[in-house]
């Protein structure tokens, strides 16, 4: 009965190799796409008015993940611009969107 495991070992390709001769496994390519890479590519393509590239970038990750990545990119970009301009993030955001400066008035602003 001890011969059966030995016979199985000879049949299996992984068991035929000598332990010393086994080369280290090559690094596996990354699976999936990084949501921040997809978000960066998507936003850059939109800014450059390249819908084909934007669509390709959007197809890399789920819509929810893309939205998260775009939001994170927007926050980081806004903070960076605010520091460079020595202004508040709110003032920079309003300026970028072409809104009047000052505090936003909501529906209950006069209450």
Secondary structure, 3 states (H helix, E strand, C coil): CHHHHHHHHHHCHHHHCCCCCCCCCCCCCCCCCCHHHHHHHHHHHHHCCCHHHHHHHHCCCCHHHHHHHHHHHHHHHHHHHHHHHCCCHHHHHHHHCCCCCCCCCCCCCCC
